[in-house]
Amino acid sequence: MKVADKVRSPCVSVCALDANDVCIGCHRTGDEIMHWTRMTNEERREVLKKVARREEKVAL
């Protein structure tokens, strides 16, 4: 698989975990961040869905 085909990280270089172990920048958990490089594209897409739900909660 070419690098261009990989699902990109949502990292925005604002790296700090809140009290719930969720990054305030990209909204991934510490475990999701740690395992990102070993995830398949499908696993990454699932994480991005969770990230979107977390972002919605913050926006409320």
Residue frames relative to the residue before (quaternion, step in Angstrom):
aa qw qx qy qz dx dy dz
M 1.0000 0.0000 0.0000 0.0000 0.00 0.00 0.00
K 0.4094 -0.7049 0.5281 0.2381 3.55 -0.94 0.92
V 0.6318 -0.5371 0.4005 0.3898 3.56 -1.19 0.57
A 0.6444 0.5444 -0.3218 0.4299 3.60 0.98 -0.80
D 0.6634 0.5144 -0.2985 0.4540 3.60 1.19 -0.49
K 0.5760 0.6060 -0.3786 0.3971 3.60 1.22 -0.32
V 0.4998 -0.6169 0.5156 0.3222 3.53 -1.16 0.71
R 0.3845 -0.7625 0.4813 0.1978 3.56 -0.69 1.14
S 0.5625 -0.5922 0.4749 0.3277 3.49 -1.27 0.60
P 0.4191 -0.7062 0.5082 0.2595 3.59 -1.06 0.70
C 0.3245 0.7810 -0.4841 0.2245 3.61 1.28 0.13
V 0.1172 -0.7886 0.6022 0.0427 3.56 -1.00 0.93
S 0.5174 -0.6869 0.3715 0.3499 3.57 1.30 0.45
V 0.5293 0.5087 -0.4591 0.5004 3.55 1.06 0.87
C 0.0567 0.8704 -0.4791 0.0985 3.52 0.44 1.29
A 0.3743 0.6746 -0.5617 0.2989 3.54 -0.35 1.30
L 0.2926 -0.7618 0.5558 0.1585 3.55 -0.81 1.02
D 0.3718 -0.7170 0.5450 0.2252 3.56 -1.01 0.85
A 0.7619 -0.3762 0.2689 0.4536 3.58 -1.30 -0.13
N 0.6936 0.4506 -0.2662 0.4950 3.61 1.22 -0.43
D 0.5062 -0.6691 0.3990 0.3701 3.61 1.33 0.28
V 0.5161 0.5941 -0.4328 0.4396 3.58 1.11 0.75
C 0.4662 -0.6862 0.4871 0.2732 3.56 -0.87 0.98
I 0.4178 -0.7196 0.4959 0.2484 3.58 -0.86 0.93
G 0.6498 0.5228 -0.3163 0.4521 3.60 1.23 -0.29
C 0.8339 0.1879 -0.0654 0.5147 3.58 0.67 -1.13
H 0.3967 -0.7625 0.4298 0.2766 3.59 1.32 -0.14
R 0.4700 0.6143 -0.4864 0.4064 3.58 1.13 0.63
T 0.5045 -0.6126 0.5003 0.3461 3.55 -1.22 0.45
G 0.6783 -0.4752 0.3642 0.4260 3.54 -1.28 0.26
D 0.6532 0.5102 -0.3082 0.4669 3.59 0.99 -0.82
E 0.6466 0.5142 -0.3265 0.4592 3.60 0.94 -0.82
I 0.6398 0.5131 -0.3224 0.4727 3.57 0.99 -0.81
M 0.6767 0.5207 -0.2862 0.4349 3.55 0.86 -1.02
H 0.7665 0.3793 -0.1944 0.4803 3.60 0.96 -0.84
W 0.3748 0.7802 -0.4538 0.2119 3.61 1.25 -0.24
T 0.7092 0.4839 -0.2874 0.4246 3.60 0.74 -0.99
R 0.7093 0.4311 -0.2601 0.4934 3.61 1.19 -0.41
M 0.5272 0.6482 -0.4043 0.3721 3.59 1.26 -0.08
T 0.4729 -0.6137 0.5449 0.3205 3.51 -1.28 0.49
N 0.6685 -0.4787 0.3660 0.4358 3.58 -1.24 0.22
E 0.6335 0.5294 -0.3354 0.4538 3.59 1.01 -0.75
E 0.6483 0.5010 -0.3138 0.4798 3.59 0.97 -0.83
R 0.6405 0.5233 -0.3197 0.4623 3.59 1.00 -0.80
R 0.6390 0.5182 -0.3265 0.4653 3.59 0.98 -0.78
E 0.6305 0.5215 -0.3283 0.4719 3.59 1.03 -0.75
V 0.6347 0.5075 -0.3272 0.4821 3.60 0.98 -0.78
L 0.6592 0.5137 -0.3193 0.4468 3.60 0.91 -0.84
K 0.6004 0.5364 -0.3565 0.4740 3.60 1.13 -0.58
K 0.6519 0.5013 -0.3053 0.4802 3.57 1.00 -0.86
V 0.6133 0.5496 -0.3327 0.4595 3.57 1.04 -0.83
A 0.6517 0.5191 -0.3174 0.4529 3.60 0.90 -0.90
R 0.6544 0.4999 -0.3138 0.4725 3.60 0.96 -0.80
R 0.6492 0.5095 -0.3174 0.4672 3.58 0.99 -0.80
E 0.6345 0.5313 -0.3261 0.4569 3.58 1.00 -0.82
E 0.6300 0.5378 -0.3331 0.4505 3.59 1.00 -0.80
K 0.6494 0.5186 -0.3187 0.4558 3.58 0.97 -0.82
V 0.6527 0.5095 -0.3105 0.4669 3.59 1.00 -0.80
A 0.6641 0.5287 -0.3019 0.4339 3.59 1.03 -0.80
L 0.5905 0.6039 -0.3655 0.3911 3.62 1.18 -0.44
